[in-house]
Amino acid sequence: MNFGLTSDQLALRDHVKNLLDKECSLEYVARCDEAGQPPREAFQALARHGWLGLIAPQEYGGVNGSATDLAVLLEETGHHFEELGLWLFRSYTFGCYAILKNGTEAQKKFFLPKTVSGEFTYAFALTEPDSGSDAASLRTKAELDGDHFIINGRKQFISGFDIADYALVALRTSQQAKKQQGISTLLIDTKTPGIEVRRIPTLGQHAIGTTEVTFTNVRVPATSLLGEIDKGWSICEDTLRYERLCLSAARIGAARQAFEFALDYAKNRIQFGKPIGSFQAIQHKFSDMKVMLDTAQTMVLRYAWLMEQGQAQRADTAVLKYLVGESYKTISDTCLQVLGGYGYCNEYPIQRFFRDSRLATIGGGTSEIQKNIIAASLGL
Ligand SMILES: Cc1cc2nc3c(=O)[nH]c(=O)nc-3n(C[C@H](O)[C@H](O)[C@H](O)COP(=O)(O)OP(=O)(O)OC[C@H]3O[C@@H](n4cnc5c(N)ncnc54)[C@H](O)[C@@H]3O)c2cc1C
């Protein structure tokens, strides 16, 4: 569907589609998933064609693109490989958006050109073993010691920390009355001595993977601070809003790919002398999925538009995250059912969507937490 996309946005989508048709085939994606290897070649191909600079200003090598441009790019990327979209989004959100909004001139000059060229990649470390949904209760400490911070503690479920060059890390810098106060965000070189990383085996998301990160007397320069000391929680909330646009766009692209694969299968798989797509039970599954896909896709573009107008509220973000996460999960599950036993086989790609989509209702804020936010916005 084209909605109200401009000719430039349609050209962007076509360009990314043609590039990824070559660089990110289903076979390539299956190899990355099976080997637990990030899609570096596809990532670098996008970087070579300048797509990592989409939202950066021209002075840093970018093209100053809009939230809708980004949604179009990430949906098309997710349509080839969700994890490629999720890897890219970290560069846009943490390496570009967060630094442009909160960074010093020196930080912008250091990070932005190398983010745009694809030289630097990123992770985001908020969650800890004892603070998941209640993220602001985090305890990993950063203490000032002259012109350095000393970091001690542990972060949990940090996607791609082991393959990232830098991580935006949320840390407790002082104890204050409200737990949201006293948090700071630091941009940390992931190879700093004292950082130990362990990959956590998971159901899906095998290419980028997730990690546990332990900090033991890690010394980083005080210039690593992004924004003001003790005021990092608002940076976390703001970047999470941006993250949810990106994640949702990539995931709806992935849901569309699963849907198209299953639709083709339903038209060609013969049972009882007919294509299974001629049975009403299968047809209705596709009708339901089509409604979910169109609704979720429309909501991604609506949210991008709200961001461009500066009108995106916390509840709008929660509606988007909840709707897209649950739709992607349901669509992947339904597509697996359409393929029957072949859906359950690792030789067919649908099982990967089923595994990967399970994270969509958990990571970056669970569906239950999104519903809490929506209910609170209604005065409940
Ligand atoms: C593969 C993977 C990748 C991830 N990547 C990252 C990353 O890159 N960076 C990062 O910082 N984090 C990351 N996370 C962490 C993720 O955001 C958290 O797992 C998530 O926020 C939930 O926290 P939790 O797992 O501790 O669950 P908990 O908070 O313990 O929740 C457990 C259950 O209780 C429910 N629950 C909790 N509180 C409430 C409440 N108030 N009302 C109703 N229900 C409630 C939850 O919805 C959930 O069903 C990742 C997680 C996974 C699994």
The ligand as an ORCA input file, in Angstrom:
! r2SCAN-3c Opt
* xyz 0 1
  C      15.767    -11.083     23.297
  C      15.665     -9.856     24.156
  C      16.296     -8.693     23.758
  C      16.265     -7.557     24.566
  N      17.006     -6.450     24.219
  C      17.158     -5.438     25.122
  C      18.103     -4.383     24.873
  O      18.757     -4.336     23.817
  N      18.278     -3.431     25.826
  C      17.572     -3.440     27.006
  O      17.787     -2.544     27.811
  N      16.659     -4.416     27.259
  C      16.445     -5.424     26.362
  N      15.554     -6.444     26.624
  C      14.816     -6.433     27.882
  C      13.304     -6.236     27.712
  O      13.000     -4.908     27.406
  C      12.663     -6.750     29.005
  O      12.758     -8.168     28.967
  C      11.232     -6.310     29.164
  O      11.139     -4.920     29.376
  C      10.512     -7.041     30.298
  O      11.294     -7.082     31.464
  P      11.519     -8.487     32.216
  O      11.940     -9.480     31.215
  O      12.397     -8.253     33.378
  O      10.071     -8.928     32.697
  P       9.313     -8.480     34.054
  O       9.332     -6.995     34.163
  O       9.819     -9.275     35.182
  O       7.823     -8.931     33.702
  C       7.397    -10.285     33.767
  C       5.897    -10.336     33.424
  O       5.167     -9.530     34.378
  C       4.419     -8.539     33.679
  N       4.393     -7.295     34.462
  C       5.444     -6.683     35.100
  N       5.020     -5.549     35.692
  C       3.705     -5.428     35.405
  C       2.696     -4.466     35.727
  N       2.989     -3.350     36.440
  N       1.437     -4.659     35.255
  C       1.141     -5.761     34.515
  N       2.035     -6.714     34.189
  C       3.299     -6.548     34.632
  C       5.139     -8.341     32.356
  O       4.280     -7.775     31.373
  C       5.590     -9.760     32.044
  O       4.536    -10.474     31.450
  C      15.525     -7.566     25.781
  C      14.836     -8.729     26.149
  C      14.905     -9.868     25.375
  C      14.186    -11.116     25.826
*
